Amino acid sequence: MSVTYLNPQDAFSSDRDSYTPGLPRVESLPELASHLSRRLARCRRAGEQLAMLWIELEPLPSPAAEVGDVTEELMRMASLRVRNRVRSTDEVIQVGEQGFAVLLPGAGNMAAEIVALRLRQTLAGTYELEGQLTYLAVAAGQAVFPEGGSTGTELTQTAQRNLAMQQGA
């Protein structure tokens, strides 16, 4: 598995162009499930819950820029917003190009719903990139261990199903 953790000292620089987001990142769902399964093993041993939020971001068409041109910068800005709205004990992992998994140790359904609402409100809306406005649509689903699944794959699938149900509603 290739979850890459960056040194927090390297994540920020006085030069805005040399900023590195500093989020762990996985490229695929199997990589995320593997990482999540290790976290769930710790929760089992400690008898704790773990909430997972599955967040998908969609850059919306902007008259001034192609979506592909802004995706990387948009994700960087969105990652800053996510990290500033969760606890220091929570883990945010970028999944692929346009998604995040947010792990909330010790959180149940109610706490996960509150955080999901807060993140949707924080992330959705307008971003200014190179003097142009860009828009971002956000969808989030959640699942709580152990009710939502006992493995990383099951928990991720439950969160994705819940996201799909919210989008269909």
Secondary structure as UniProt FT lines:
FT   HELIX           8..11
FT   HELIX           16..18
FT   STRAND          25..26
FT   HELIX           29..46
FT   STRAND          50..60
FT   TURN            63..64
FT   HELIX           67..84
FT   TURN            88..89
FT   STRAND          91..95
FT   TURN            96..98
FT   STRAND          99..105
FT   HELIX           109..123
FT   STRAND          125..129
FT   TURN            130..131
FT   STRAND          132..145
FT   TURN            146..148
FT   HELIX           152..168
//
